[in-house]
């Protein structure tokens, strides 16, 4: 490449005028002219610059031109500098040989001929330009050579130490060369693989694939790839992916080989897992249904198909889940979807379902989200159990327990009704007396009759409430009810009975308690059961304790952090530590034989669970028991959720 830097000329003469004259002559020459008045100054300039030509005056004080030329020849990298001597006299042969001996290229006599002087200078400048171009070209060639060698070293290094196996084979499958990674995959030293038959490392199942691969590469001469199973020398099968292409006219194929054993094993494991999943799905003792985000069934277990009354498996796939949801269960479905959205899953939720022929059955559903690798919900899984028989059995148990409770109420009914009857009797006596004494007035009679009707209404309400309570509530329709009102109703049915037994029954309601959705009568059944148990515990303590004590039952309601707590405290006999964890179990009772079914607390626990709550029991034997009903505040669902919303 041409060096664009200007050539430099050094002119040395002790005559300043002549220096300026020569510089003026060279003003049109493409060169930079340096001037020096002495040999000493010239040497200083030479140390810092490379010159194309030096023009030296022979006759100079202190250091003449010959001596300066000798010094120049001794300078490193300046010994080949072309020198033209200037002289004011015609040079004889001796002087000329002396000049040539000191490195002179030519002589010029002062005053110089301008044309000759310029032409000679241009010749040396052209020589310098060519010299510099040669040097530049040589440097470029050297640099290119070094870069090529470095690139080759890098290629060899990359080839040998690449994380991917590389090797070349001929049409018959003989290996020509191979890198370290490729040899490691085969479990053989690289030197031992030269001219080795690659076919010997391929399993029988993969040989046909390799044959097709080789034909495609060598016949069609287009890059291709395939998966192979190999058996290296260490005996452990591996899976590799080959890509290859023809690289020269000698019909040599360059192959890249990636170890895909982990991926292949993962695929095999995934396939086995999917087969196991489908096997478990088909043979599960529970009905399992998989739905997409729109609610359409994509998979179902054999039990699910049987539960829904479908005879052909192909019929269920693609059906919308709403086909099996009766209108009466739509609100329950909204609750299920809401719980799945908020909590990711819902467990043991009771809901009525339809079979394909629209016959209804009671089921228990547990549902959860199914997420993809990206964390997004892509489907839902629901486990369905037919609990119709269990619900029938529970209904019979509740009926039995309710009959026991009604028996308790029958005892208290006399006390509850007796008081208003006595009041009516006294009012009638007063009316008869007023008639006999002829002191009765219309206003007096009207007032007394109103009181009679008030007490008759009170009796009617007591009888109606007990009659409603006694009715089967299993097919109730959920309505909003006030807990405090339900507790007050429960108290009204037994208050007189408790008062007759000298039991101080007090109620401290929190007026900020929100309404709940459910059956008020079922909740009253729970409260009656708790109050009757508390009364029995107090009576038991009275029998076993000769010391008199004030019989006391306290009921309170509180709201804290969206949790409603109903606490029933008594100062009865208490529950022993070994029995406190058993009292909620069916058929367990601490009462004497014939005095309890052992179902009251168990059924109460089931009713509270339907409201999403829990029962906590704390007891100190001989000092009393505290039972807390903890029920979460139910969020009102204003949004109409659908599967597409999910």
C-alpha positions in Angstrom: 0.0 0.0 0.0 1.3 3.5 -1.0 2.7 5.5 1.9 1.2 9.1 1.6 3.8 10.7 3.9 6.0 13.2 2.0 9.7 12.4 1.5 12.2 14.4 3.3 15.4 16.2 1.9 18.3 17.4 4.1 20.5 20.2 2.7 23.7 21.1 4.7 25.7 24.3 3.8 27.4 26.9 6.0 26.2 29.6 3.6 22.7 30.6 4.7 21.9 32.4 1.4 22.7 29.3 -0.6 20.5 27.2 1.7 17.6 29.5 1.0 18.3 29.5 -2.7 18.3 25.7 -2.9 15.1 25.5 -0.9 13.4 28.0 -3.2 14.5 25.9 -6.2 12.8 22.9 -4.6 9.6 24.7 -3.7 7.5 22.8 -6.3 8.9 19.4 -5.4 6.7 17.1 -3.4 9.0 16.9 -0.4 9.8 18.4 3.0 13.1 20.3 3.0 15.2 20.5 6.1 18.2 23.0 6.3 21.3 22.8 8.5 24.2 25.3 8.7 26.8 22.8 10.1 27.6 19.1 10.3 26.7 19.1 14.0 23.2 20.5 13.4 22.7 18.0 10.5 23.5 15.0 12.7 21.0 16.3 15.3 18.3 16.5 12.6 19.2 13.1 11.2 18.6 11.4 14.6 15.0 12.3 14.5 14.1 11.9 10.8 14.3 9.5 7.9 15.5 11.2 4.7 15.2 10.3 1.1 18.2 12.4 0.1 21.1 14.4 1.8 22.7 17.3 -0.1 26.1 18.2 1.5 28.4 21.1 0.9 32.0 19.7 0.9 33.7 22.9 2.1 32.4 23.7 5.7 34.3 24.8 8.9 34.7 22.4 11.8 33.2 19.4 9.9 33.4 19.2 6.1 31.1 17.2 3.9 33.3 14.1 3.8 33.5 13.9 7.5 29.7 14.4 7.9 29.1 11.6 5.3 31.3 9.3 7.3 29.3 10.0 10.4 26.1 9.4 8.5 27.4 6.0 7.3 28.0 5.0 10.9 24.4 5.9 12.0 22.1 2.9 12.4 19.4 2.7 9.7 21.0 5.8 8.0 24.0 4.1 6.4 22.2 3.7 3.0 21.1 7.3 2.8 21.8 8.7 -0.8 24.3 11.7 -0.6 24.9 14.4 -3.3 28.0 16.5 -2.7 28.1 20.2 -3.6 31.3 21.9 -4.4 32.3 25.3 -5.7 35.2 23.9 -7.8 35.6 21.3 -10.5 36.4 18.0 -8.7 39.4 16.0 -9.7 39.4 12.2 -9.7 41.0 11.9 -6.3 38.4 14.1 -4.7 35.6 12.3 -6.5 36.8 8.8 -5.4 37.1 10.2 -1.9 33.5 11.3 -2.1 32.3 8.0 -3.5 34.2 6.2 -0.8 32.2 8.2 1.8 28.9 7.2 0.2 28.4 9.9 -2.5 25.9 9.1 -5.2 26.6 12.2 -7.3 28.3 15.6 -7.5 26.9 19.0 -8.3 29.0 22.1 -8.9 27.9 25.5 -7.6 26.1 27.3 -8.9 23.8 24.4 -9.7 21.8 24.1 -12.8 18.2 24.4 -11.7 16.8 21.9 -14.2 19.5 19.3 -13.6 19.2 19.8 -9.8 15.5 19.3 -9.8 15.5 16.2 -12.0 18.2 14.5 -10.0 16.3 15.2 -6.7 13.1 13.9 -8.3 14.9 10.6 -9.2 15.9 10.0 -5.6 12.4 11.0 -4.3 10.9 8.4 -6.7 13.3 5.8 -5.5 12.4 6.6 -1.9 8.7 6.4 -2.7 9.2 2.9 -4.3 11.3 1.9 -1.4 8.7 2.9 1.1 6.0 1.2 -0.9 8.0 -2.0 -0.9 8.5 -1.8 2.8 4.8 -1.2 3.4 3.9 -4.1 1.1 6.3 -6.3 2.9 4.9 -5.3 6.3 1.4 -6.0 5.0 2.4 -9.4 3.7 4.1 -10.2 7.0 1.1 -9.1 9.0 -1.2 -11.2 6.8 1.0 -14.2 7.2 1.0 -13.8 10.9 -2.7 -13.3 11.0 -3.2 -16.4 8.8 -0.9 -18.5 11.1 -2.8 -17.2 14.2 -6.1 -17.9 12.6 -5.0 -21.4 11.7 -3.8 -21.9 15.3 -7.2 -20.7 16.6 -9.1 -22.9 14.1 -7.0 -26.0 15.2 -7.6 -25.0 18.9 -11.3 -24.5 18.3 -11.6 -27.7 16.3 -9.8 -29.8 18.9 -11.3 -28.3 22.0 -14.8 -27.4 20.7 -17.7 -28.5 22.9 -19.2 -30.2 19.9 -17.7 -33.3 18.3 -16.3 -32.8 14.7 -15.0 -35.5 12.4 -14.8 -36.3 8.7 -15.7 -39.5 7.0 -15.7 -40.9 3.5 -18.6 -42.6 1.7 -18.0 -45.9 3.4 -18.0 -44.4 6.8 -14.3 -44.5 7.5 -13.1 -41.7 9.8 -10.4 -39.4 8.4 -9.9 -37.1 11.3 -11.7 -36.3 14.6 -11.4 -33.7 17.3 -11.0 -34.4 21.0 -14.7 -34.0 21.9 -15.7 -36.4 19.2 -13.2 -39.0 20.4 -14.4 -38.6 24.0 -18.0 -39.3 22.9 -16.8 -42.5 21.3 -14.6 -43.4 24.3 -11.6 -44.0 22.1 -8.3 -42.1 21.6 -8.3 -39.8 18.6 -5.2 -41.5 17.0 -7.1 -44.9 17.2 -10.1 -43.5 15.3 -8.2 -42.7 12.1 -9.6 -45.0 9.4 -12.0 -46.5 12.0 -15.3 -47.7 10.6 -18.0 -45.4 12.2 -20.7 -48.0 11.4 -19.3 -50.2 14.2 -20.3 -47.7 16.8 -24.0 -47.5 15.6 -26.7 -49.6 17.2 -28.7 -51.9 15.0 -31.8 -49.7 15.4 -30.0 -46.7 14.0 -28.0 -48.2 11.1 -30.8 -47.7 8.6 -31.1 -44.1 9.6 -27.4 -43.5 9.2 -27.5 -45.2 5.8 -30.2 -42.9 4.6 -28.3 -40.0 6.0 -25.1 -40.9 4.1 -27.0 -41.4 0.9 -28.7 -38.0 1.3 -25.4 -36.2 1.9 -23.2 -37.9 -0.7 -25.8 -38.4 -3.4 -27.8 -35.2 -3.1 -24.8 -33.3 -1.7 -27.1 -31.2 0.5 -26.5 -30.6 4.3 -28.6 -33.0 6.4 -28.9 -34.3 9.9 -30.2 -37.2 11.9 -30.4 -38.7 15.4 -28.4 -41.9 16.1 -28.0 -44.2 19.1 -24.3 -45.2 19.6 -22.5 -47.7 21.7 -19.1 -46.3 22.7 -16.2 -48.5 23.9 -17.3 -47.9 27.5 -20.6 -49.7 26.7 -23.0 -47.0 27.9 -25.4 -46.1 25.0 -25.6 -42.5 24.0 -27.8 -40.5 21.7 -26.2 -38.0 19.3 -27.4 -35.6 16.6 -25.4 -35.5 13.4 -25.3 -32.7 10.8 -23.1 -33.0 7.7 -22.2 -31.7 4.4 -19.7 -32.3 1.6 -16.6 -30.2 2.0 -14.3 -31.0 -1.0 -14.1 -32.8 -4.3 -12.7 -35.9 -2.6 -16.2 -36.8 -1.4 -15.3 -36.1 2.2 -18.2 -35.4 4.6 -17.7 -33.1 7.6 -19.9 -34.1 10.5 -20.8 -32.1 13.7 -22.0 -34.3 16.5 -23.9 -33.1 19.6 -24.6 -35.3 22.6 -28.4 -35.3 23.1 -28.5 -38.2 25.6 -29.9 -36.1 28.4 -32.6 -34.6 26.1 -33.4 -38.0 24.7 -33.7 -39.6 28.1 -35.9 -36.7 29.2 -38.1 -37.3 26.2 -38.3 -41.0 27.0 -39.0 -40.3 30.7 -41.6 -37.7 29.6 -43.3 -40.3 27.4 -43.2 -42.8 30.2 -44.6 -40.2 32.6 -47.4 -39.4 30.1 -48.3 -43.0 29.8 -48.3 -43.4 33.6 -50.4 -40.3 33.9 -53.0 -41.6 31.4 -52.9 -45.0 33.1 -53.5 -43.4 36.5 -56.2 -41.2 35.0 -58.0 -44.1 33.5 -57.8 -46.4 36.5 -58.3 -43.8 39.3 -61.0 -44.8 41.8 -62.3 -41.2 41.7 -63.7 -39.4 38.7 -61.1 -37.0 37.2 -61.9 -34.4 34.5 -59.5 -32.1 32.7 -61.0 -29.0 31.2 -59.5 -26.2 29.1 -59.9 -22.5 30.0 -63.2 -22.3 28.2 -64.6 -25.2 30.3 -64.5 -27.8 27.6 -63.6 -31.3 28.7 -60.3 -32.5 27.2 -59.8 -35.7 29.2 -61.7 -37.8 31.7 -61.1 -41.0 33.7 -63.2 -44.1 33.3 -64.9 -43.4 36.7 -65.8 -39.9 35.6 -67.4 -41.2 32.4 -69.4 -43.7 34.5 -70.4 -41.1 37.1 -71.8 -38.8 34.3 -73.7 -41.7 32.7 -71.8 -41.7 29.4 -71.3 -45.0 27.6 -68.9 -43.9 24.8 -65.6 -42.2 25.8 -65.5 -40.3 22.6 -68.7 -38.5 23.6 -67.3 -36.7 26.6 -64.3 -35.0 25.0 -65.3 -31.6 23.8 -68.4 -31.3 25.9 -68.8 -28.2 28.0 -68.7 -28.8 31.8 -71.8 -26.5 32.1 -73.8 -29.4 30.5 -73.5 -31.2 33.8 -74.2 -28.3 36.0 -77.9 -27.8 37.0 -79.3 -24.3 37.4 -79.5 -24.8 41.2 -75.7 -25.3 41.3 -74.7 -22.3 39.2 -73.9 -20.2 42.4 -71.9 -23.0 43.8 -69.9 -23.2 40.5 -69.2 -19.5 40.8 -67.8 -20.1 44.3 -65.6 -22.9 43.0 -64.2 -20.8 40.2 -63.7 -17.8 42.6 -61.7 -20.0 45.0 -59.6 -21.5 42.2 -58.8 -17.9 41.0 -57.9 -16.6 44.5 -56.3 -19.7 46.1 -55.3 -21.9 43.2 -57.4 -24.8 44.3 -60.6 -25.8 46.2 -61.1 -29.0 48.1 -64.1 -31.1 49.0 -66.8 -28.7 47.8 -70.3 -30.2 47.7 -72.3 -29.5 44.5 -75.2 -31.1 42.7 -74.3 -32.4 39.2 -76.4 -33.8 36.3 -75.7 -37.0 34.5 -75.9 -37.0 30.7 -79.6 -38.0 31.0 -80.2 -35.0 33.4 -80.7 -37.2 36.5 -79.2 -35.4 39.5 -76.7 -36.6 42.1 -74.7 -35.1 44.9 -71.0 -34.8 44.4 -67.9 -33.6 46.2 -65.4 -31.7 44.0 -61.7 -30.8 44.5 -60.4 -28.6 41.7 -57.0 -27.0 41.0 -55.2 -25.1 38.4 -52.8 -26.7 35.9 -50.0 -24.4 34.8 -47.6 -24.6 31.8 -43.8 -24.1 31.8 -44.4 -20.4 31.5 -46.4 -20.3 34.7 -49.6 -19.4 32.9 -52.8 -21.4 33.7 -53.7 -23.6 30.7 -56.3 -26.0 32.1 -58.1 -27.2 35.3 -58.3 -30.6 36.9 -61.3 -31.6 38.9 -61.7 -34.8 41.1 -65.3 -35.8 41.5 -66.8 -38.2 44.0 -70.4 -39.4 44.1 -71.4 -38.8 47.8 -75.1 -39.5 47.4 -75.1 -42.5 49.7 -72.9 -40.7 52.2 -75.3 -37.7 52.2 -78.3 -40.0 52.8 -76.5 -41.6 55.7 -75.6 -38.2 57.1 -79.2 -37.1 56.6 -80.4 -40.1 58.7 -77.8 -39.2 61.4 -78.9 -35.6 61.5 -82.5 -36.6 61.7 -81.7 -38.9 64.6 -79.8 -36.1 66.4 -82.6 -33.6 65.6 -85.1 -36.0 67.2 -82.9 -36.0 70.3 -82.9 -32.3 70.3 -86.6 -32.1 69.8 -87.0 -34.4 72.8 -85.0 -31.8 74.8 -87.1 -29.1 73.4 -90.4 -30.9 74.3 -89.3 -30.8 78.0 -88.6 -27.1 77.7 -91.8 -26.3 75.7 -93.9 -26.6 78.8 -91.8 -24.0 80.5 -91.8 -21.7 77.4 -95.5 -21.9 76.9 -96.5 -22.1 80.6 -95.6 -18.5 81.3 -97.8 -16.8 78.6 -100.6 -19.3 79.5 -100.4 -18.2 83.2 -100.4 -14.6 82.0 -103.5 -15.2 79.9 -105.2 -17.0 82.8 -104.5 -14.0 85.2 -105.9 -11.5 82.6 -109.1 -13.5 82.2 -109.5 -13.7 86.0 -109.2 -9.9 86.1 -111.7 -9.4 83.4 -114.2 -11.8 85.1 -113.7 -9.9 88.4 -114.3 -6.6 86.8 -117.5 -7.9 85.2 -118.7 -9.2 88.6 -117.9 -5.9 90.3 -119.4 -3.9 87.4 -116.2 -1.8 87.2 -115.2 -2.9 83.7 -114.7 -0.3 81.0 -114.3 -0.5 77.3 -110.7 0.8 77.5 -109.8 -1.6 80.3 -111.3 -4.5 78.3 -109.5 -3.5 75.1 -106.1 -3.3 77.0 -106.5 -6.7 78.6 -107.6 -8.4 75.3 -104.5 -6.9 73.5 -102.3 -8.5 76.2 -104.1 -11.8 75.7 -103.5 -11.7 72.0 -99.8 -10.7 72.6 -99.3 -13.8 74.7 -101.2 -16.0 72.2 -98.9 -14.6 69.4 -95.9 -15.4 71.6 -97.1 -19.0 72.0 -97.7 -19.3 68.3 -94.2 -18.0 67.4 -92.6 -20.6 69.8 -94.7 -23.4 68.3 -94.0 -22.3 64.7 -90.3 -21.9 65.3 -90.0 -25.4 67.0 -92.1 -26.9 64.2 -89.8 -25.3 61.5 -86.7 -26.3 63.4 -88.1 -29.9 63.6 -88.7 -30.0 59.9 -86.1 -31.8 57.6 -83.7 -29.0 56.5 -81.5 -31.1 54.2 -83.0 -29.6 51.0 -82.8 -26.0 52.3 -82.2 -23.1 49.9 -79.3 -20.9 50.9 -80.4 -17.5 52.2 -78.7 -14.7 54.1 -79.2 -14.8 57.8 -78.1 -12.9 60.8 -76.0 -14.9 63.4 -77.1 -12.8 66.3 -80.8 -13.2 65.5 -80.3 -17.0 65.1 -78.6 -17.2 68.5 -81.5 -15.2 70.0 -84.0 -17.6 68.4 -82.1 -20.5 69.9 -82.1 -18.9 73.3 -85.8 -18.2 73.1 -86.6 -21.9 72.7 -84.8 -23.0 75.9 -84.6 -19.8 78.1 -87.4 -20.7 80.4 -86.2 -24.2 80.8 -82.7 -23.0 81.7 -84.2 -20.3 84.0 -86.2 -23.0 85.8 -82.9 -24.9 86.4 -81.4 -21.7 87.8 -78.9 -21.4 85.0 -77.8 -17.8 84.2 -77.8 -17.6 80.4 -76.4 -14.4 79.0 -75.7 -13.2 75.4 -73.3 -10.4 74.4 -73.7 -9.7 70.7 -71.4 -7.7 68.5 -73.7 -5.6 66.4 -71.2 -5.3 63.6 -71.4 -9.0 62.6 -72.2 -9.3 58.9 -74.8 -11.7 57.5 -73.9 -15.2 56.3 -75.3 -17.3 53.5 -76.6 -20.7 54.5 -79.4 -22.2 56.6 -80.4 -20.3 59.8 -82.1 -23.4 61.1 -79.0 -25.5 60.8 -77.0 -22.9 62.6 -79.7 -22.8 65.3 -79.4 -26.6 65.6 -75.7 -26.1 66.3 -76.4 -23.5 68.9 -79.1 -25.6 70.6 -76.7 -28.5 70.7 -74.0 -26.4 72.3 -76.3 -25.0 74.9 -77.8 -28.4 75.8 -74.3 -29.8 76.1 -73.4 -26.9 78.4 -76.5 -27.4 80.5 -75.8 -31.1 80.8 -72.1 -30.4 81.9 -73.4 -27.9 84.5 -76.0 -30.4 85.8 -73.3 -33.1 85.9 -71.0 -30.8 88.0 -73.9 -30.1 90.3 -74.4 -33.9 90.9 -70.7 -34.4 91.7 -70.1 -31.2 93.6 -71.7 -30.7 97.0 -70.6 -27.1 97.1 -73.1 -24.7 95.7 -72.0 -22.6 92.7 -73.7 -20.1 90.4 -74.6 -21.9 87.2 -73.6 -19.8 84.3 -73.5 -19.9 80.4 -72.2 -17.0 78.5 -72.5 -16.5 74.7 -70.7 -13.7 72.8 -70.1 -12.8 69.2 -67.1 -10.9 67.9 -65.6 -9.8 64.6 -61.9 -9.6 64.1 -59.9 -9.6 60.9 -62.8 -10.8 58.8 -63.4 -13.7 61.2 -66.6 -14.1 63.1 -66.2 -15.9 66.5 -69.2 -17.3 68.4 -68.0 -18.3 71.9 -70.1 -20.5 74.3 -68.6 -20.6 77.8 -69.9 -22.7 80.7 -68.7 -23.4 84.2 -69.7 -27.1 84.1 -67.8 -30.3 84.7 -65.4 -29.8 81.8 -63.8 -32.3 79.4 -60.7 -34.4 80.4 -57.5 -33.9 78.3 -57.7 -37.5 76.9 -61.2 -36.9 75.5 -61.0 -33.3 74.2 -59.6 -34.5 70.8 -62.4 -37.1 70.5 -65.5 -35.1 71.2 -66.0 -34.1 67.5 -65.8 -37.7 66.4 -69.2 -39.4 65.4 -70.7 -41.6 68.2 -68.3 -40.4 70.9 -70.0 -39.2 74.1 -69.0 -38.6 77.7 -72.6 -38.8 78.8 -74.0 -41.8 80.6 -75.6 -44.6 78.3 -79.0 -43.6 77.0 -78.4 -39.9 77.6 -76.7 -39.0 74.3 -76.1 -40.3 70.7 -72.6 -39.0 70.3 -73.6 -37.3 67.1 -74.4 -33.7 68.2 -70.9 -32.2 68.1 -70.0 -34.2 65.0 -73.0 -33.0 63.1 -72.5 -29.5 64.4 -68.9 -29.6 63.1 -70.2 -30.6 59.6 -72.6 -27.7 59.6 -69.9 -25.2 60.6 -67.6 -26.7 58.0 -70.3 -26.0 55.3 -70.0 -22.3 56.3 -66.2 -22.6 55.8 -65.5 -22.5 59.6 -63.9 -24.4 62.4 -64.7 -25.4 65.9 -62.1 -24.9 68.7 -62.6 -26.4 72.1 -60.7 -25.4 75.3 -61.6 -27.0 78.6 -60.4 -27.1 82.2 -61.8 -30.2 84.0 -64.1 -29.3 86.9 -64.0 -25.6 86.0 -65.7 -25.4 82.6 -65.5 -25.4 78.8 -65.2 -22.8 76.1 -66.3 -23.7 72.6 -65.5 -21.2 69.8 -67.2 -21.3 66.4 -64.9 -19.5 64.0 -66.5 -18.6 60.7 -64.9 -16.5 58.0 -66.7 -13.5 56.5 -68.1 -14.5 53.1 -67.1 -12.2 50.3 -69.9 -11.2 48.1 -69.3 -12.2 44.5 -70.5 -9.5 42.2 -68.7 -10.5 39.1 -70.2 -13.3 37.0 -67.2 -15.6 36.6 -67.0 -17.9 33.6 -64.3 -20.3 32.4 -63.3 -17.7 29.8 -62.8 -15.1 32.5 -60.5 -17.6 34.3 
